[in-house]
Amino acid sequence: MQTSRFRFRAALLASSLLLGLALPTSAAHADTVPVPTLADRMAAVTTAKSLNYYPSNAGWSAMWTGFDPIAIDADLAKAAALGTTNVRVIVFPNTFGYPTPKVEYTERLRKFISIADSHGMTVKLTLFDWWDAYSDVARSISWANAIIDPYKNDPRVLSVELKNEFQPDNTAAVEWVRQVIPAIRAAAPNMPLTLSVDGGTGAAGMAKIKASLTGAPLDYYDFHFYGSSERSLAEIRKAQAAVAPDPIVIGETGLSSTATSEGEQAAYLARVFRAAVEAGVGSVAPWTLNDFSEGAIPSNSIVSTIPAQYTYGLYRADGSAKLAATVVRTAWTTGTTPNSILNLGFEAPANELTWKRNLPEAGAAVITTETARTGSYSARFTGTTRTTAGLPSLRTSPITPVQPNYRWRAEAYARGVNATGITEISLSWFDANGKWISETKSSRLPAGTTTWTKLYVETTAPAGAAAVQLHLKCADNSGTVYFDDVAIS
């Protein structure tokens, strides 16, 4: 019975999209269903497998002005295949019509929610982006209630974020939100309300928001995290402490693959997902499903001028998947984020490497097929020197976050050919602010020509450590050294 009903709804969706017809309310919503309570919605908010979304060719407000339900349906099918259960969309007052929303645009929102529902996803709404008329309180309340009212008892809509990346030091914004929260709460008492902060404002900004809203509290806080993934557990715990006992979600996180590599983008997300598990944060929302094609971001936004902003997606603009999509799918369908994503054997394609060159001016490692302990590839250092800052190396960080008294082991195999100088591996420890604490080194590879030799480190994280880097080091070497088959746990 359910299968046939789903097929009917799928067929109806396809025909409606092709014909440009208004979609009916979803079958699940049309049935007699209980009105969701605030507690019901909050339970879903804090566990949602949520994803930020714009089409690859129509970012930000262009998603609504060039609304394409067929493309959206295909994208949300792709998102559902990752395990997504919730999608976040941003509603722009000046696009939708302010202070009275245009029927054309409210219908597009309704259609979007229906498409998401057809793929088993709820929706989070973010209001008042690209808007700062904070003195216009009465009309902004009227506009917000007009957007929210059709969904105040609709289980397909999970929550409302009143303002994207709210600035708690803006006194006009704070006074505005103090009045908006009670008004929306009165009109939609079962709808969870939140605010987000940008990556720079962070935990300190969340604390300021909470202190400013004692008379009109939020239901939860939305943390946008773009800091060091190596220290993500410490940063998440700072955010939790800033608003305790209220819950937090990570409403945006990610890394541009243009700024680094697709491999490091994937590793970044894996570390954040793993840290969230350790911190007890049940909802992490990658930014974003898609890369953006040229011209996709409206030119009136400064974002359009920043190349890195085009490549945060789990999928490239041509629709092909990046390694980051595998990380998210694995996290959401198995609950795990294995270290294998780090490419510890150097076998991954060049654009998926997670290793970074440290002090390359003294000798840059290259990935080569000249020799390998296993597989086809290894990392090679030749003719290295050193700098006043230290020894050249390749470095990476584990997926597992650093915690007090945790026992660590790292190993790598090294082989020398007429090698001289220093060849070793080490663990470098950093505090929650990124300050270097100490280093733990392995024994050194003997000079000369050697067979594959295991170098290893076993130690406990030092007091105050919040992050660790594994370094494969080679300095003062007039010969050649190869590294392969690295492990860290």
Protein Blocks (a to p, Z undefined) as FASTA:
>chain_A
ZZmmmmmmmmmmmmmmmnopacdddfklmpccddddfklmmmmmmmcccdddddfklghj
llmmmgcfklmmmmmmmmmmnopabdcddddfklnopabdcfklmmmmmmmmmmmmmnop
acdddehihiabfklmmlmmmmmmmmmmmmmmgckbmbdcfbghiafklmklmmmmmmmm
mmmmmmmmmbccdddddfklmmmlmmmmmmmmmmmccfbdcdddfbdfklmmmmmmmmmm
mmocbdcddfbgcddfklmcmklmmmmmmmmmmmmmmnopabdcdddfbdcdehkacfkb
mklmmmklmmmcfbdfkopacfklmmmmmmmmnopacfklnopnopacfklccbdcehkl
nopcdddfkbcfbhjbdcddehiaddfkbccddddddfbdcdehiacddddddddehiah
jdddddddddfkopafbdcddddddehjdddddddddddddehiabdcdddddehiabdc
ddehiadZZ
